[in-house]
Amino acid sequence: MSDDKRAGMQRIRVGLTGLGAVLLIVAISAAIFESASHQPVNSTDPGLNRTEQVVANMVAANATEAPSEPLAEIGVTPGAPAASNSADSSK
């Protein structure tokens, strides 16, 4: 083999090894996230599969936990009750 062919084969080996390493890392991280995302299912509807039950429970939980002041919760604006604002303005 000539030096050019050896260098080309070496590049191919390095590239394929790197690609294999990336695919292995992605597969391992996907398996970790999949096992971490299993949540207990509260819905008892037999017509839904497990994924649909999890989504239904998430939607139900989000609907009941609607924030009253979302900007104040994330710290963008100061949250103050309306009663204290009217008391301060009357002074």
Secondary structure, DSSP 8 states (H G I E B T S, - for coil): --HHHHHHHHHHHHHHHHHHHHHHHHHHHHHHHHHHT--------TTS-HHHHHHHHHHHHHHHT--S-HHHHHTSS----HHHHHHHHT-
